[in-house]
Amino acid sequence: MKIAVSFASAPRAEALLAQELPGWDMAAVRSAAGKAWNDALGRITIDGVGAADRRRFYTALYHSVIQPRDRTQDQADSERASPLYDDHYTLWDTYHTVYPLMSLIRPSVYAGVIGSFVRTWERYGAADTAFIAGRNFHVGQAGDEVDNVIGEGFLRGVPNVDWQKAANVVLFNAFERRRPRYLVDGYFAVDDRSPEGTPQRSRSGSATMGMALNDYYAAKVAAGTAHPAEAALLETRARNWRNVWDPRAASDGYTGFVGPRFADGRFQPNDPKRGWDGRTHDNFGFYEGTGWIYSYAAVHDVPGMVAIMGGRAAFTRRLQHAFDAGLIDFTNEPSFSTPWLFSEVGRPDLASKYADIVFRRFTADAYPGDEDSGAMSSHYVFNRLGLFPKLGSDLYYLHAPHQPRSRIMLESGRTFMIVARGQGAGARYIRAARLNGQPLDTPFVSQATILQGGTLELELGRTPNDWGRAASSLP
């Protein structure tokens, strides 16, 4: 039996069937599918680990490339010149890890996705966080995550994108789609209502943090596409997360947390430990998070976060307490980047320590939280390699890899190799690094460096030293 499905028409389904399965040769179909998957999964190789670890790694890499789906051919003849990528479940999850990974190993697909956003916006007047079966869904969890995907692609230099058209999308979102109070007062209030009938998802604390991040990405795209006035305004708006910083909120001996705020300016009394607990969505100002979790979510303004928490030393102590007391949720996307914030304050040893703890939460047959369209799998791939995306930049954090050797095969044909000398049980700290033979003293590597190809050599050990500690310029 051969079956074809089309969202466009029955004749299009018939044409796709003839195009993709013209004969009845099962062996040929199996062989072609195997080659396609080998090409996709062969983008990254890991050496020096057992079969179980390889199976787990390639399962995760497989999950990372399933969605979104390229449905460009499932359109009328007149439309197939424009890309169409479907099944975004949803961008609120995938911008954290799936798209940074895509920017390394599948940038041509990333360009197609951005082109698809442009096409969807031009056709329907909106490109939303969820686009499923040819339909927009404005789920309203934390703003307009299309901006984040476009902005990450812009900062990481995804090629073959019409950035002027992409700028039209993010500027429309920035000035037409943000909620009225956010545009006027700079925050989303407890008693506001999000659009499209989904008020249960947009909460004052998390939505304001999300919209400020949207504004940051929109500002970067605007600045790079000759919209200086809009860029300047959006750069200012990107600091709006501070409008929901409640200096009187207290927990575990620490004061000052992101918190929910009423329309009249008052902060809602809130325990920073309360919010989404994995079982219920209580109305405490956050969607899938707490005040502790979202207080570290301004990843686009790390200097601001560090300053508002009292400087490098205070920030470091507080973040260590948050991890050690179980106040950071490893199982969900708002906390994905949090362990690597230690590198921002000159403590890459602690970033490696807690990244390793997170890695151990991935068991042989389970993830620590929801897979979410490859977001958790992509997290595992990055953590395993010793890289993790620094959102809002063209950088990747460095930490100890979990195998002696890794290779990233780039679309250009170049190869970037990561060699971890001394890798083994308990060796979770980087003690020295060399990039293409030259000493590397900072716990970051840029997208451009990786795309040029080369070799990153890391010396690992069971105890930390001072490597990378002088990298931070924060007070």
Disulfide bonds with the S-S distance in Angstrom:
none
